């Protein structure tokens, strides 16, 4: 979603007219959740996606109408609809999408700047298309046309932003829940809230060869990547061009100094294979709020590491959090495939996936 906002801000600065389509609600299995957006420029360029290709052609047609002066449209597609197969929605779920032209009054520059700076911010768009707000740590920008409406909308948006949530809210009336039958429940002043929380962090300790593709793939998945190693020769910008931070420091010292940055979305990967560096930083990471903590090594290394961590005071509950040996069993070889294995496990843990082949599962492909 961040690349969509960056592109939207660039088009706005250049005076290029465009429409934005955003998923506001979903029911059942759906490729993207609320907040997923797609841009259509007046020249026909498309950026982003709302359904992984299922209904994009139909959305483009509605976007062209919006650029021709049509009012914002809240459209729905689902497998049960008569026209679902006609537009290619075959995944089994239902999505509701708001399509509207984005004008010069939308504070996209502020949104893009906050996202780049890691400042939480939300874009608030009334379904009726009247006005727009940016709400977050930088205050409130834009207007819905009335100060009292702005205050009510800001309060509603702050609640969504605090949870990192996207979707519809009623101004001053909390979230709008989708009924089981998909019935639209849109009050007179329904607001679409798109939350942009700071990028999750991927902390890589130990600049081993696998750390290079791990940093690259992590950056591709949207992580803010830090690579830390006590050996200055191994942590250079040339080796890790896509990492946000490359640090020559003892891993445990760096972690202790930055533990306030670690949250449930943080993934910690310890790759150094050296107990002098592994054990101290793992002891800290396992006591932290990090959602994922993994360490590379053989099973013999793992057993030795567990004994050292117990000696260092780690509890059974903390040790149970350790993913070691790190990664999923993909049968891969080489640093690149090892990096895919590690990131696959991180995604499964973060998203609550089973890591099983989909052919062995029943039910919806996409989480509901």
Secondary structure, DSSP 8 states (H G I E B T S, - for coil): -HHHHHHHHHHHHHT--EEEEEEEEEESS-SS-TT-EEEEETT--EEE-SSTTSSHHHHHHHHHHHHTT---EEEEEETTSTTHHHHT--SS-EEEEEEEEE-TTS-HHHHHHHHHHT--EEEEEETT---EEEEETTEEEEE-SSHHHHHHHHHHHHHHHHHT--EEEETTS-B----TT------TTEEEEEEE----EEEEES--HHHHHHHHHHHHTT-EEEEEES-GGG--TTT-TT-SEEEES-HHHHHHHTGGG--TT-EEEE----HHHHHHHHHHHHHS--SEEEE---HHHHHHHHHHHHHTT--HHHHTTEE-S-S------HHHHHHHHHHHHHHHHHHT---S-GGG--S-SS--
